[in-house]
Amino acid sequence: VIVLDKQYWQLIDLPKQEPSENPTDYVNRIITHMDERIQDKPGDRPVKGGIGSLLGSTASLAERAKETNLMESLRNKSTEDLRKENERLYADIHRLIKKYQGLRELVQRLRTTYDSSKGYPIIPRYSMLKSMIKEILRAPGFAEICHEANE
């Protein structure tokens, strides 16, 4: 986790929610931020030949089937149902953004304490590392996500 956090280009810095900003506007701002980040990345070149092409064609078939099912389900819904579904999805995205930011803060705190423990001898450092791990495992944000994964 610490190695991944050091590779900052793989993690996404999400802006904080302003106190006066409602959740829907915040989610819209995050979505535009993510779209800009994806557009800034160099385009991934498709893999030609071999297993890569086989997996690519399978993935595209699965995506097309999923898209077709989604379009059929959207056509069968009323405007009110679509509005309710949209509000539910905005709430889900807002909840996931908050979880991501909480985990990111935990990882950054773990990285700084880990880096500061490198100057200690092995015996005291072992107990320090053990307490760091226990602290993270008992953190409410981490425990909430682990609880969801077990359900």
Secondary structure, DSSP 8 states (H G I E B T S, - for coil): -HHHHH-GGGS-------TT--HHHHHHHHHHHHHHHHHHS-------SHHHHHHHHHHHHHHHHHHHHHHHHHHTS-HHHHHHHHHHHHHHHHHHHHHHHHHHHHHHHHHHHHHHHTTS-HHHHHHHHHHHHHHHHTSHHHHHHHHHHH-
